[in-house]
Amino acid sequence: MRIKTDVALRQVDQWRELVTTRYRRFASSLSFLLIAVGDKKQVILPMFFTIGLSLHFVLLEVASVLVLGALVLKLHSYRFANFVLRAAAKTN
């Protein structure tokens, strides 16, 4: 008997890609805002956008790390269960 880990592994890969995409978007939006502030015009509005984007990004990243951690824990528990089941099958 063996527990299939491919579904859990696919979920982990999808979340990793989602986190990477979100980070790229955040970095590109920050660079755009820094260019806008570099002109020394209208500093207040881009500053509020930067703070808002940063807080939003931090909250999403914390949630993503928690979900990713749970998925990785699930994957490792499945792998451990397979290890135990294989060891039990060998002793029989």
ABEGO torsion letter per residue (X at the ends): XBBBAAAAAAAAAAAAAAAAAAAAAAAAAAAAAAAAAAAGBGAAAAAAAAAAAAAAAAAAAAAAAAAAAAAAAAAAAAAAAAAAAAAAAAAX
